Amino acid sequence: MAGKKIVCRCNDVTVEEVEALIDSGITDIEELKRLLRIGMGPCQGRTCIPIVLGILARKTGKKQEDILLPKARVPTRPVRVEVIVGGADE
């Protein structure tokens, strides 16, 4: 992966992969999320979503604040399985 710029460390998505999809006509952040799995790793998009928004804004000429964020789905932050099944105190 020498020389490649990583956008999503959780799923090893590169800038080149994001730009290729945008260049192919996919400019919806939800569709980018489904195809690349950005925002679906342990960090839940805390790092990659803002970066992808910046790339999308630059490639489409839109302002970042005009691009709708992807919908959050619970849990919105990483949660250990023990917490979900009731085996830990949190």
C-alpha positions as CSV (number, residue, x, y, z in Angstrom):
1,M,0.0,0.0,0.0
2,A,3.0,2.3,-0.4
3,G,2.0,5.7,-1.6
4,K,-1.7,5.2,-1.1
5,K,-3.7,7.6,1.0
6,I,-6.0,5.8,3.4
7,V,-9.4,7.5,4.1
8,C,-10.9,4.7,6.3
9,R,-8.4,2.9,8.5
10,C,-11.1,0.5,9.7
11,N,-11.8,-0.9,6.2
12,D,-8.7,0.1,4.3
13,V,-10.5,2.5,1.9
14,T,-8.2,4.8,-0.1
15,V,-8.7,8.2,-1.5
16,E,-8.4,6.7,-5.0
17,E,-11.3,4.4,-4.4
18,V,-13.5,7.2,-3.2
19,E,-12.6,9.4,-6.1
20,A,-13.1,6.6,-8.6
21,L,-16.7,6.1,-7.4
22,I,-17.4,9.8,-7.4
23,D,-15.9,10.1,-11.0
24,S,-18.2,7.3,-12.0
25,G,-21.2,9.3,-11.0
26,I,-21.9,8.2,-7.4
27,T,-22.2,11.4,-5.4
28,D,-24.6,10.3,-2.7
29,I,-22.8,9.8,0.7
30,E,-25.2,7.0,1.6
31,E,-24.4,5.1,-1.5
32,L,-20.6,5.7,-1.0
33,K,-21.1,4.4,2.5
34,R,-22.8,1.2,1.3
35,L,-20.3,0.5,-1.5
36,L,-17.1,1.3,0.4
37,R,-18.2,0.5,4.0
38,I,-17.0,3.9,5.2
39,G,-18.3,4.7,8.6
40,M,-19.1,1.0,9.4
41,G,-15.9,0.1,11.2
42,P,-15.2,0.3,14.9
43,C,-14.7,4.1,14.8
44,Q,-18.3,4.5,13.3
45,G,-17.1,7.1,10.8
46,R,-15.5,9.5,13.2
47,T,-12.4,9.8,11.0
48,C,-13.5,8.8,7.5
49,I,-16.9,10.5,7.1
50,P,-15.4,14.1,7.4
51,I,-12.6,13.2,5.0
52,V,-15.0,11.7,2.5
53,L,-17.3,14.8,2.8
54,G,-14.3,16.9,1.9
55,I,-13.4,14.8,-1.1
56,L,-17.0,14.8,-2.2
57,A,-17.3,18.6,-1.9
58,R,-14.1,19.1,-3.8
59,K,-15.0,16.7,-6.6
60,T,-18.6,18.0,-7.0
61,G,-18.1,21.7,-6.3
62,K,-20.6,21.6,-3.4
63,K,-20.0,23.1,0.0
64,Q,-19.5,20.5,2.7
65,E,-22.3,21.9,4.8
66,D,-24.7,21.4,1.8
67,I,-24.0,17.6,1.8
68,L,-26.2,15.6,4.0
69,L,-24.4,13.4,6.5
70,P,-25.1,9.7,6.3
71,K,-27.9,8.5,8.7
72,A,-26.6,7.2,12.0
73,R,-27.8,3.7,12.9
74,V,-27.6,2.5,16.5
75,P,-25.2,2.0,18.1
76,T,-23.7,5.4,17.1
77,R,-20.6,4.6,19.0
78,P,-18.7,1.4,19.4
79,V,-20.2,-0.9,22.1
80,R,-18.7,-4.1,23.5
81,V,-20.9,-7.2,23.0
82,E,-20.9,-7.8,26.8
83,V,-22.7,-4.5,27.3
84,I,-25.4,-5.4,24.8
85,V,-26.1,-8.8,26.3
86,G,-26.0,-7.5,29.8
87,G,-22.7,-9.1,30.9
88,A,-20.9,-5.8,31.8
89,D,-21.6,-2.7,33.8
90,E,-21.5,0.4,31.6
